[in-house]
Amino acid sequence: MVRSRPNLYFFKNYMPVELTRLITKTELQKEKLILKLLKEKIGLKVSKGEMYLQAVPAEPDVASILHCQSFEPLIHMQTYFWSEPELPMGIANVYFRACFFKYKVNVEISTY
């Protein structure tokens, strides 16, 4: 019996329509990083972002994609991006199955 490997994450991006029209499906199949594509194509630079991590219950549509139970705990990472000069550029929503999620932060400690 062959088992399918579960999807480890699911993401949705929101950005201005004029930017999405610059990217083809073929380009997305080759390069998954939308910001990298936009930088290469039009020189778009991201100036800053804000990221939020939160535990949320899996909505039925997301649970289906991630092969988990509805309302199972997921990690939701939401990131807001701004391009230069401080223009709102997009929102990325990523959902991770909690059992496959690990978060690491490097902390630099200075003397007190």
Sequence and secondary structure as in RCSB ss.txt:
>XXXX:A:sequence
MVRSRPNLYFFKNYMPVELTRLITKTELQKEKLILKLLKEKIGLKVSKGEMYLQAVPAEPDVASILHCQSFEPLI
HMQTYFWSEPELPMGIANVYFRACFFKYKVNVEISTY
>XXXX:A:secstr
        EEEEEE  HHHHTT  HHHHHH   HHHHHHHHH   EEEEEEEEEEEE  HHHHHHHTS TT EEE
EEEEEEEETTTEEEEEEEEEEEGGG            
